[in-house]
Each structure stands twice: as structure tokens, then as C-alpha cells.
């Protein structure tokens, strides 16, 4: 219990720090919101008036206070580029991005775990070499490269999946999956390579443990020795790495969503950065950070379930 | 093809008959034979001990019988493993199909491994681990399996068996875990039990319990036991017959009495000679070198007797207390303290050895480290030859460390694998600015001579050396700055007995020549009896008894000292301890809440220099 409180406390602290940093950094950027709204060639008097109206002349602390107060009450302000309430934008785009993050993670895990276990069981044999080389290949190439390859192969040549666009899953679920598939696969390939290596090294360590030998000495079949006695011990470490990769995924979606013209968090953050949409930048960065942190918190909670040793402390 | 199974009645057939076993391993340098030509048999109700030093192939032999050797990269290259199954058929395990082996493992042959801390799966409950064998081999389900698991726990005499079923391994002590591992091996009433160093990782009192347990289960079930060990004392206590192995071959085989009383082979004789026997130092005034066969001269290295000579104190420790905080709660406050060392006082004279003995967790290592200030003590006084060690500044401490050096337990971990031995031994000399250039090289070369390592080793790396050689390097390194005190923390525990004897003799020789004082930290009572002038017995952070070696060993006055001495197996089959399978004793804990009242240690002097801790009111 104290463990959970500890974690929650540190999450709140980190979120607060992130809010301060994003606010500070976006405030330092040259050009302010008033100029973004009225344009660089606008009348200085109108500009000053708008600045006064928006409270840009107030001390930074007061501006921060207003912003964070808005965030806490669900009033995120308006996007300058999209002319929409940021809250609505966030809800939509988060849904879109969550779809590809979850799908890419699922693709990665479904392939990586069996491949990693397979390599660990046949360590130092050809199966291991195959799996390790494939993983190295996947890790060495950046996501956007996979994106281009996938577009060329599945969209252009085979025509199985659309190469760009987004469909709302609540409107057309299958269509949403079809649109999300290629970006998810592009992200998932790099992720899979990484998770394969983690699974392999974790399982290699576990399969050398004495309790595995004890399990064999009990006459259990190789299937249950590896997939039950062994893998059950690897779940925690694999999950932890997967959780940390969610942060990496949210970084990668900026490139991949833009490449596939998939309108999610990555795409909108990129648009906000391009157009100096300061309120949108602040909020989306804050949201991404919050989601990444919550994911890792959930992973830690799951860890309590899979590893009884941690429950004790 | 069923050529592997020869059907003939098992009447009178030994449970297992190993003939001409050869096991090979594929390595980078080609095939290496782990076991060359091993033959033996075990009758029902018989305990056969296979004894040998590391690399003798004893574990390879036991793993081959279960055909687990294949999972470690080995291959049975020759010979047969005839096993009499419960059905009466005799089968050659060396040629059995994998699924046949699975039906035998854990069913007709059970196995216990060395390390109880790692033998159990950390993420499964005890119930699951006890029942999966039963479910597989006996087809039991749910309640039946659970009931049988409970019976097994009672059979191995674990307190509160119902509660244990729902617990996880990390919630249990080492002794309890080993009982669970034994219960697992016994689950299906095996005809053959293989125990591979089952007590090596355990404290001596728990070892006595586990040995008693294995012996009782054997008698009750009439099974055959194959007992693998490196410890001649355990062999003397357990075996009906003994197989001595050396480098993959059987050197000698025979009834236990014959092996101990009339060993035929030179290797067996040397092995037995190197084993210290508790009690053999009776009526001897001073430590004596270990016997090493073929080295009858003993180099007249016996340390000079101290009786009559003036004893000058080198190290005086007064009321030393070291506690480790246990943190908890939201703000990571200290919620309790581990009283690792509690009000410990003693004196160590120049040129003498004081041993700190006790079981794991008694605080003996922390005590040694506190004296060197590798761990900071909470209170107390440490005087080392004029230095007030606890009051020293960082700089002065550095100088004082010239006078006190340490030799650690694990020579594999205490040397840097990436540096040449020359540089590692030279390091203290360089650090203290004691030598440089060609003088440095000469001094290191002399140190190598001193610890009897060839100078050609100077340019080598640690992995090119054996365990004993590495420990010599560690000793050379400790000797480099000409220290007055060496703290030897389990320095020979990881070594094979013949190597252990050589290293102990080296230490004693160095003591005689250089007038060194040793604080010898060990759990091995027989070794301690051999090397010490004085002995302090530690329990739960306190010294419970301290005095001259003869007084403590021949006239132990504290109940804990007695139980410790009682539990030590003696390397003499004529002096077998009754295997009474002592009932389980829970260990007291050295963890106390913050601010708990702590009594000072007060002692009765029962004889000159022989002190016994007065009972504590709280205990």
C-alpha cells in the first residue's frame, strides 16, 4: 500500500515538473501567441491590445498558474491552428494514437516473445543466429524506413491496406484497423526487434537457473518447463521493457503518423510545432508525458501481480 | 525399436547399475570427457556416497543417470545405466527415449540439488511446485494432490504445513526450502534418490537436520540413495559404501569403514589426510599445519607456541556495535534495525590467530568489515597498534589500511578479470607509494615466491588460474603493504579440501615468519580448531563465548557453542552421530524495532581468559 502511495506521489511530482518545463520552454520560444494570431505584419497597437487581453504581460508565474488551473479544471484553451477547443482535439487524437500504440505493441509482443524464447531454447544454434540477425536488422533501421517499405509493398504494389488517412473506430471499426495497420506494423517492427532481444536474454538467464533443472528432474515435459516454468519468470522483465517502449512509441508516432498522414497525437503535435500553436504544444506534450507515465505505473501494478517477491516489500 | 529395454525379472538386481559410463562435452577445443569410465551399483536401502573434488565428474555422473546432462551440452558416449523399474523391468537409461525418461524422472528417480535458494521457482506457490509432479505421474487432481502435498510437508517435518502451501519460496528460510525440495523429490516415492551436495549451502546445524531427514526417509521407504558430496565428514556420517572419484575416473570403491580406515589408493589417502577432524587437536598447545601427504617434512613451519611468550595486543575491540537500518514507509524512514554486531569486545595478540565462528547471519563478516572500516560501525572502539581506527580521518585511514588487509571468500570475484596479476598485486604498493619501477616488479615477484606461485604467473590473467592459485594471488596482494593484521573472511571455504590444506599451511607459515595476526572468520569448526589460538563464537551479533581454542572446543560452556559443536559431522565413520532428525528450530531474528532496549553483553569468566555470555533478559 505504501508502495502504491509512493508511486502515485512521485507521478504527481513528475507531472508537475513536466508542466513547468513545457510551459517554460514554450514561453522562451521567440514570437508569442498574439503575434501568431494576428500575423507578423500586424498593427503594433492591436498586438499590444491582444497581449493585454490574453494576459501575456502578466508575470510568467501568473500565466503558468492560469494555465495549470485550466488544465486541472479541464479547460485546455483553444488551438490557434485548428480553431477548436483543445480538449476535443485531445480526445479525438488520443483515441487515434492509442489504437496504433496498442496495435504495434500487440504485433511486437506476439512475434517477439515466441521468437525470443525459440532463440533462447536453441541458444548458440542456427535458430538463435536467425533470430538474432533478424532482431539486429529490425533495430538498425529507423521506423520511417519501414514505413516507406510497407507503403510500397502493401499499399502501392499489393493494395491490401490504405497508405494514408484515419477512420474513427467508433464509426467504422474494421476501417479503423485497416488504416491503423501499416503505421502500427512500421512501429511494431523496430519494437519487435528490441523485445525479441530482451526476451532472448531474459529467457537464456532463466533457462540456466537451477529451478529449471529441478523442473526437468520432476519429469515435467519440455513444453511446460519452457513455457510455464521458464516464461512465467520472464513476464515481469519483458513487461517492464515493453512499458518503457511506450515512451519511445509516442516519440516515433510523430514521424510515422506524419508519414502515413494518420491524424493522431503525433501528427497534431507536429502540426502544432510547425505552426507555433503554443497552447496546443503545451497540452499535447503534457498529455503524452502523462500517458507514458500512467502506462508505466500500470506496468508496475501488473508486476505486483506477476512477481510475488515484490508484493512482500 | 525396443532394444533399449531388456525384459528380465528385477529380483536381486541392484536398483541402479552403472557400467563403463563415459560422458563427453562439446567445447570450443573439441570433445572433452567429463566422466571417463565410471561403474558402480546401488542396492535397495543402501546409501552410496560419491566423493571427489571439483572437476572430478561426480555431478556429471548424477546428472547422467537422469539424462539431464544433455541439457547442459553433454552426451553419454558409452556405457550403460541399468535401472530396475518398479514394474520389474530393467531398462538402460542411457538409451531410453525422452518420453520414457520423463516418466521416470521425479517418479522413480528423485533428485535433490545443492542450492535451496535457487532450486524453487520464485513465482509459483509451494503447493503448485509440490503437486505438479504428482499430477503428472500419479494423475492426482485438485484436493487429492493437495492432500498428498500436505502429507509430504508433514513427512519432512515443516512447521505449519497448511500455511506453507500457499507461500512462495522467498518467504521461507534456506533450511525450510531444502526440506521442500526434498519433499518434491520424495513426492512419488522414488526407488532411487539422488542428492547432489544437498547440504553444502546450509549452515552446520541445518545440515545435521537435513542429513538426519534424508537418512530417516531412506530407512522408512527402503529406497536407494546416491549421495554426491565433496565433504569427507558428511561421507563418514552418511555412507554405506563410498566411490572416490578423481578427474572423471573412479579411484577407489568400498565400504565406508574400509575407505576411511584402510584406503588403498594414494589419492584417497591424500584426500583423507587433508580433512581436519574435529577433536583431533585435543591436548595440543598451539595450531598445527594441516597434513599434506607426500609433504611429510611439514617444513617445520609450525607457528611457535605462544605459551610462555609475552603476548602483546595488536588489535583491541571494545563494545563494537554495527547496525543496518531497515527502511520503510512513505518517507523511507528507518523502521527497524538489523543488529548485525552488538556490543562485541575482544583482543587479538601479535602473531596470533583469533577465529570468529558462527552460522550465516551471525555478524562475523560484518564484524571483520567494521574493523577495517569497510562498513562504518555505530559505536565502540577499535585500537590497532596505536591507531584509533574509528577516529581516523579519511587520509589517516588510508595510511592505517597499510597495517590491515583483507582476504575475501571468493577468489573468482575478488580479482579483476581484466588486469594482469602483476598489476593487481602491485596495486597496494603503488597506492601507498611504497615502490616503483624495477623495485616494484621485484617486490611483486618476491610476493609471488612467498605464496609459492611461479613468477611466470605475473603476466597472466585471473581466468588462467585455478581457485587455489587465485586465492594465493589474493593473499599476495594482502601481504604487499606489509600489514600487521589480515582479516581472512571465509578465505578457504570455496576451495577443495586438498587446496584448502595448502592455503591454510601457507597462512600459518606466513604467520610464523612475519609475525602476522589473523582475524580468521569461518563457519568451519574443524578448520578453526586447527588454526586458532583463540576462538570467539558469535550468535545473533554477539560473542556468546570466547577463550583459548582448547577451552572453547574441549569445555564449551554456552548452550549455543555446544549445539554448534554437536552438529559438526566428523570425518570418521566410527564416530557417527545418531541421526535423530532434530525437530525444526525457528531462528531468532537480529531485527529490532527502533529504540528497542538493548542490553549490554556481560560475561562470566569461567576459566582464565574463557568468557561466556550471561543470559540476556530479553532472550
Interface residues (C-beta under 8 A of the other chain):
Chain A: X2 X5 X6 X9 X209 X210 X211 X213 X214 X215 X216 X217 X218 X219 X220 X221 X224 X229 X232 X233 X306 X307 X308 X309 X312
Chain B: X66 X68 X71 X101 X102 X103 X104 X105 X106 X107 X110 X111 X113 X114 X115 X118 X119 X120 X121 X122 X123 X124 X132 X133 X136 X137 X168 X170 X171 X181 X184 X185 X187 X328 X329 X330
